Amino acid sequence: MAEEMMAEDNCIFPKCPSCESGYLLPFSYKEDVFEKWKCSKCGHTIEKRERRN
């Protein structure tokens, strides 16, 4: 039911670029809560930082 409410496009989170129907939600990873984002529908994950060589 919560996903249906977000589908009205009143959600502040960005749409998932993978499935385009879910939303990217931040979840805690180490100290930075916005380090990783995970889709509410398909589980696609995006990392904020680029890896340093």
DSSP file (Angstrom, degrees, kcal/mol; ACC not computed):
  #  RESIDUE AA STRUCTURE BP1 BP2  ACC     N-H-->O    O-->H-N    N-H-->O    O-->H-N    TCO  KAPPA ALPHA  PHI   PSI    X-CA   Y-CA   Z-CA
    1    1 A M     >        0   0    0      0, 0.0     4,-1.5     0, 0.0     3,-0.1   0.000 360.0 360.0 360.0 -37.2    0.0    0.0    0.0
    2    2 A A  H  >  +     0   0    0      1,-0.2     4,-1.6     2,-0.2     5,-0.1   0.869 360.0  54.2 -63.4 -36.3    2.9    2.4    0.7
    3    3 A E  H  > S+     0   0    0      1,-0.2     4,-1.3     2,-0.2    -1,-0.2   0.859 104.4  54.7 -66.4 -34.7    4.2    1.8   -2.8
    4    4 A E  H  4 S+     0   0    0      1,-0.2     4,-0.3     2,-0.2    -1,-0.2   0.871 105.9  52.4 -65.5 -36.7    0.9    2.8   -4.3
    5    5 A M  H >< S+     0   0    0     -4,-1.5     3,-1.1     1,-0.2     5,-0.4   0.885 108.7  49.9 -67.0 -38.2    0.9    6.1   -2.4
    6    6 A M  H ><>S+     0   0    0     -4,-1.6     3,-1.6     1,-0.2     5,-0.6   0.784  96.1  72.0 -69.9 -26.5    4.4    6.9   -3.8
    7    7 A A  T 3<5S+     0   0    0     -4,-1.3    -1,-0.2     1,-0.3    -2,-0.2   0.604  77.2  78.6 -67.3 -10.2    3.3    6.1   -7.3
    8    8 A E  T < 5S-     0   0    0     -3,-1.1    -1,-0.3    -4,-0.3    -2,-0.1   0.413 109.7-117.1 -77.1   4.0    1.2    9.3   -7.3
    9    9 A D  T < 5S+     0   0    0     -3,-1.6    -2,-0.1     1,-0.1    -3,-0.1   0.742  87.2 115.8  64.1  26.7    4.5   11.2   -8.0
   10   10 A N  T   5 +     0   0    0     -5,-0.4     2,-0.2    -4,-0.3    -3,-0.1   0.268  45.4 117.7 -98.1   8.3    4.3   13.1   -4.7
   11   11 A C      < -     0   0    0     -5,-0.6     4,-0.1     1,-0.1    -5,-0.0  -0.543  59.6-150.4 -80.3 139.2    7.5   11.3   -3.6
   12   12 A I  S    S+     0   0    0     -2,-0.2    -1,-0.1     2,-0.1    -6,-0.0   0.597  72.7  90.5 -83.0 -11.2   10.6   13.4   -2.9
   13   13 A F  S    S-     0   0    0      1,-0.1    12,-0.1    13,-0.0    -2,-0.1  -0.570  85.3-103.3 -88.4 151.1   12.9   10.5   -3.9
   14   14 A P        -     0   0    0      0, 0.0    10,-3.0     0, 0.0    -1,-0.1  -0.335  37.0-103.7 -71.7 151.9   14.2   10.1   -7.4
   15   15 A K  B     -A   23   0A   0      8,-0.2     8,-0.3     1,-0.1    24,-0.0  -0.402  42.3 -99.3 -69.4 149.9   12.7    7.4   -9.8
   16   16 A C     >  -     0   0    0      6,-2.3     4,-1.4     1,-0.1     6,-0.1  -0.566  22.7-151.1 -72.0 128.0   14.8    4.3  -10.3
   17   17 A P  T  4 S+     0   0    0      0, 0.0    -1,-0.1     0, 0.0    -2,-0.0   0.681  92.5  54.0 -73.6 -15.9   16.8    4.5  -13.6
   18   18 A S  T  4 S+     0   0    0      1,-0.1    -3,-0.0    26,-0.0    -2,-0.0   0.952 128.6   8.8 -83.0 -54.9   16.7    0.7  -13.9
   19   19 A C  T  4 S-     0   0    0     25,-0.0    -1,-0.1     3,-0.0    -4,-0.0   0.642  82.1-147.4-102.9 -17.3   12.9   -0.2  -13.6
   20   20 A E  S  < S+     0   0    0     -4,-1.4    -5,-0.1     1,-0.1     3,-0.0   0.588  83.6  75.5  60.1  13.7   11.5    3.4  -13.8
   21   21 A S  S    S+     0   0    0      2,-0.0    -1,-0.1    -6,-0.0     2,-0.1   0.581  84.7  61.9-122.6 -21.8    8.6    2.4  -11.5
   22   22 A G  S    S-     0   0    0     -6,-0.1    -6,-2.3   -15,-0.0     2,-0.4  -0.365  78.1-118.8 -95.0-179.8   10.3    2.3   -8.1
   23   23 A Y  B     -A   15   0A   0     -8,-0.3    17,-2.0    -2,-0.1     2,-0.6  -0.937  20.1-116.2-123.0 145.7   12.0    5.0   -6.1
   24   24 A L  E     -B   39   0B   0    -10,-3.0    15,-0.2    -2,-0.4    21,-0.1  -0.707  35.8-171.1 -81.2 118.6   15.6    5.2   -4.9
   25   25 A L  E     -B   38   0B   0     13,-2.7    13,-2.7    -2,-0.6     2,-0.1  -0.922  20.0-123.1-113.5 134.8   15.6    5.2   -1.1
   26   26 A P  E     -B   37   0B   0      0, 0.0     2,-0.3     0, 0.0    11,-0.2  -0.455  28.6-173.7 -73.4 146.0   18.7    5.9    1.0
   27   27 A F  E     -B   36   0B   0      9,-1.7     9,-0.7     6,-0.3     8,-0.2  -0.995  33.1 -91.4-140.3 150.8   19.9    3.4    3.5
   28   28 A S  E     +     0   0B   0     -2,-0.3     2,-0.4     7,-0.1     5,-0.2  -0.305  41.2 172.9 -63.9 130.6   22.6    3.5    6.1
   29   29 A Y  E >   -B   32   0B   0      3,-0.9     3,-0.9    -2,-0.1     2,-0.2  -0.904  64.3 -48.9-140.2 108.6   26.0    2.2    5.0
   30   30 A K  T 3  S-     0   0    0     -2,-0.4     3,-0.0     1,-0.2    -2,-0.0  -0.487 117.5 -26.5  60.7-125.0   28.8    2.7    7.5
   31   31 A E  T 3  S+     0   0    0     -2,-0.2     2,-0.7     1,-0.1    -1,-0.2   0.771 124.4  75.6 -90.7 -27.5   28.7    6.3    8.7
   32   32 A D  E X   -B   29   0B   0     -3,-0.9     3,-1.5     1,-0.2    -3,-0.9  -0.771  57.8-165.9 -96.6 111.3   27.1    8.0    5.7
   33   33 A V  E 3  S+     0   0B   0     -2,-0.7    -6,-0.3     1,-0.3     3,-0.3   0.748  91.2  49.8 -66.2 -23.6   23.3    7.4    5.4
   34   34 A F  E 3  S+     0   0B   0      1,-0.2    -1,-0.3    -8,-0.1    -6,-0.1   0.135  79.5 102.1-101.6  20.1   23.3    8.7    1.8
   35   35 A E  E <  S+     0   0B   0     -3,-1.5    13,-3.2    -8,-0.2    14,-0.4   0.909  88.3  25.3 -68.4 -43.1   26.2    6.5    0.6
   36   36 A K  E     -BC  27  47B   0     -9,-0.7    -9,-1.7    -4,-0.3     2,-0.4  -0.935  66.1-158.8-125.4 148.2   24.0    4.0   -1.1
   37   37 A W  E     -BC  26  46B   0      9,-2.7     9,-2.7    -2,-0.4     2,-0.4  -0.976   9.0-164.8-124.4 138.9   20.5    4.2   -2.6
   38   38 A K  E     -BC  25  45B   0    -13,-2.7   -13,-2.7    -2,-0.4     7,-0.2  -0.980  23.7-113.9-129.2 137.1   18.3    1.2   -3.2
   39   39 A C  E     -B   24   0B   0      5,-2.6     4,-0.4    -2,-0.4   -15,-0.2  -0.412  14.9-140.1 -69.1 139.8   15.2    0.9   -5.4
   40   40 A S  S    S+     0   0    0    -17,-2.0    -1,-0.1    -2,-0.1   -16,-0.1   0.635  97.1  27.9 -74.3 -14.9   11.9    0.2   -3.5
   41   41 A K  S    S+     0   0    0    -18,-0.1    -1,-0.1     3,-0.1   -17,-0.0   0.807 131.2  22.9-110.6 -59.4   10.7   -2.2   -6.3
   42   42 A C  S    S-     0   0    0      2,-0.1    -2,-0.1     1,-0.0    -4,-0.0   0.617  92.0-123.2 -93.6 -12.2   13.5   -3.9   -8.1
   43   43 A G        +     0   0    0     -4,-0.4    -3,-0.1     1,-0.2   -19,-0.0   0.555  49.2 164.0  83.1   6.8   16.3   -3.6   -5.6
   44   44 A H        -     0   0    0     -6,-0.1    -5,-2.6     1,-0.1     2,-0.4  -0.357  24.6-149.1 -58.0 136.2   18.7   -1.8   -8.0
   45   45 A T  E     -C   38   0B   0     -7,-0.2     2,-0.4   -21,-0.1    -7,-0.2  -0.916  14.9-170.4-118.1 138.3   21.5   -0.2   -6.0
   46   46 A I  E     -C   37   0B   0     -9,-2.7    -9,-2.7    -2,-0.4     2,-0.4  -0.989  13.3-145.0-125.5 134.4   23.5    3.0   -6.7
   47   47 A E  E     -C   36   0B   0     -2,-0.4   -11,-0.2   -11,-0.2   -12,-0.1  -0.820   4.6-149.2 -98.6 139.7   26.6    4.2   -4.8
   48   48 A K  S    S+     0   0    0    -13,-3.2     2,-0.2    -2,-0.4    -1,-0.1   0.922  75.8  61.5 -72.2 -46.4   27.1    7.9   -4.3
   49   49 A R  S    S-     0   0    0    -14,-0.4     2,-0.3     1,-0.0    -2,-0.1  -0.526  78.7-126.7 -88.7 149.0   30.9    8.0   -4.4
   50   50 A E        -     0   0    0     -2,-0.2     2,-0.3     1,-0.1    -2,-0.1  -0.672  35.3-106.2 -85.7 147.5   33.2    7.0   -7.1
   51   51 A R        -     0   0    0     -2,-0.3     2,-0.3     1,-0.0    -1,-0.1  -0.546  30.7-135.9 -74.6 135.6   35.9    4.5   -6.2
   52   52 A R              0   0    0     -2,-0.3    -1,-0.0     1,-0.1    -3,-0.0  -0.734 360.0 360.0 -92.6 142.1   39.4    5.9   -5.9
   53   53 A N              0   0    0     -2,-0.3    -1,-0.1     0, 0.0    -2,-0.0   0.433 360.0 360.0 -91.6 360.0   42.3    4.0   -7.5
